């Protein structure tokens, strides 16, 4: 019997490729997808994708969806408390592993591992330390399709929001931008590929600017706020 695992689903390309590889390796029984949702706006944290499209993804992928609702501006203590409660409930259903699409952020991996260790679960990273240009090329060669839903203006301008990732997109990226956006340069919504039963139908909506205060530790880097451009995706029934 394969060990049960929860899959941390962001809706984007890294999650999709990590899920694909997990299914191919067939070492875990994936019981559900887990996604963090902004409680007020009912959108995926940082990706900005509405929950209606997330639900269509889960349906097309064929997995139950667990939506972890997070307050608009939670403290780290609030976030950890919500996460701990959610993961304890997930563990009580027989899940001992939690799978992520992270690639090379060491501090994020350590945080995830430390939090899971507290409740007796283990983290799994199918894409860990793989070359990101190789990963994005593999993603495209497999037939996945993904659209950019959010860009960090520190790295990319507004014009990148709403673009479909293809060879031209990769070529247009500045040299300081990771091709998988692993440093938070951009986020995506994957709408088709080998793990989907059918493509997710949507229309491109307006692109809006949003600002967030920088942590005090980052205030010496430019002005005191981060600027992001979010491209809204409108679900087609």
N, C-alpha and C positions, 0 to 999 in steps of 0.2 A: 504493500500500500504506500502510495506516494505521500510525503508530508504536505499538509495544507499550508497555503500561503495567501496573504492579502497582497494585491498589487496596487501600488501608489500611482494613480493615474492623473496626470496633469492636463490631458487632452492634446498634448503636443507631440512633436516628432520623436524626441528621446524616449518618452513613455511608449510610443507605438513600436519603436525598434526594439526596446528592451522587452516588451511583451511578446513580440514576434520571436525573439531569440529564446525567451523562456519557454514558449509553447513548442518551439522546435526541439529544445533540449529535453523537454518532457520529464523533468525531475520533480516538479511540484504540481499539486492540484490547486489551481487558482480558484478560490471560493468567491471572491468579490473584487471589485475595483473600489478604491478609496480616493476621494477628491475633496480638497479644502474649498469651501464656498464662502464668499463674503455674504454674511447674513443679511445685511441691509439691501444690497443690490442684486443678490442671487446670481452672482457671477463668480467664475473660477478665479481664485486669488492670483494676481499678477497677469494672468492670460487675458482676463477681461471677457471671457466667453460666457454667454448666458447659459443658465442651467438647462434650458430646453434643448440646446444643442449637445450638451454633455449627456443628457438622458438618451438622445438619439444615438450617440456614439456607443454607449453601454449596450443599448438594444441591438445595434448592428454587430457589436463584438460578441454578444451572447453571454454577458456576465452581469450578475446583480451589482447594483451601484450603492455604495454607502457615501452619503454626503455629510461631511463634517463641517458644520456651520461655525464660522469664526466672526466675532464682532468686528465692526469697522476698523477700529484702532485698538487692538488688544495689546496688553502688556505681555512681556515674555512669560510672566507667571500665569496669566490667563490662558495664553496659548498652550503652555505645557500642561496645564490642568485639563483643558479640553482634549488635548491629544492623549494624555494618560487615560482619561475616562474612556475615550473611544477605543484605544488599543487594548485596554483590559477587557472590554466587551468583545472585541474581535478575537482575543486570545481565548476567551471562555467558550468560543465556538470551535475550538480545536486548531486554530491557526498558530503556528510557532515561528513562522517566517514572514518577513515583510520585504517586498521587492521594490527597488527603486531604479530610476533611469539616470542617476548621477554618473558623471564621467570622470572628473578629476578634482573636484573641490574637497580637499582633505578635511577642512574644518567642518563642512556640512556632513561628510560621511561620519566623522567622529561623533558629532551631535546625535545623528540618527542612531548609531550603534549604542551610544551611552544611554539614550532614552529607552531603547528597546531592551537593553540588558536589565534595566530596573524591573521589568515585568517578565523577564525570562524568555524574550523573543530574540531572534537573530535577523540581521539585515542582509539582503542579497543584492549585488550590484552587477547585472549582466554586461554592462558596457564599460566597466571600470578600467581606466588607464588605456583605453583603446584610442588610436589616433582619430581626431575629430573630423579631419577631411576624409579619411577612409570611411568613417561612420556615415557622414552625410551622403557620400557617393553610393554606399551600399543601400542606404535608405531609398534613394532615388532609383537605383537599379532594380530594387525589389518591386517597384511600382507604387510606392506610397506617394500620396499627394498631401501637401500641407500649405497653409496660408499663414502669413505673419499677422498676428493680432495686436502686438505691442512692441514698440521699440523704445529703448532708452536713448534720449537725445544726446547724452554724453558721448555715445558711440555712433549713432545713426540718425539721419534726418527723417522727417515726416514721410518722405516719398517711399520709404521701405515698408511702411505699414500698409497692409492689404495686398502685398505682393505674394504670388505663389513661388515657393522655393523651387528653383531649377538651376541648371548650369549657369545661366546668365546672372541669377541672383548671387550665386557663390562668387562669380567673377567680379561682381560689382562691390562686394564687401571690402571696406578698408582693411589694410593689413593688420591693424590692431584689434580686429573683431574676430572672435573665434567662429569658425564656420558652423558650429552647432549652437552658438550663443550661450555657451556654458557659463560665461561670466555675467549673465543677465542682460546681454546686449539686446536680445529680442526673444519673443515668445511666440508660439505657434498653435494652430488648431489643425489636427490631422483629420482629413475627411474621406480618405479612401486608401485602399491598400490590401495586401494579401490576407490580413486578419479580419477584414470587414466583410460582413455578409452582403452589404450594399453600401454605396456611397452616401454620405450625409449631404443633404441638399440645403443650400443657403445662398443668400445674396450678400454682396458687400454693401455695408451701410456707411455712415459718415465716420470720419476720423476726428477724434477729439483729443485735446491736450489736457493732461492732468499733472499736477505738481504735488510732490511729497517732501516734507522737511528732511534734511539730511541728519544723520546721527552726529552728535557733537564731534566725534572722532574724525568725521569726514568734512567738517565745515571749512577746513583749510584748503579743500580742493574745490575752487570756484565759489559760486554763491551758495547760499544756505538751503538750496532745495534741488531735488531731482526733477527732471522734466521727462514725462513719458507721453508717447502718442499711441492711442488705442484706436484700432479699427474695429468698428462694430460689425458683427456678423448677424444677419437676420435669418432666422430659421424659416424654411419653406415647408409648409404642411403637405 
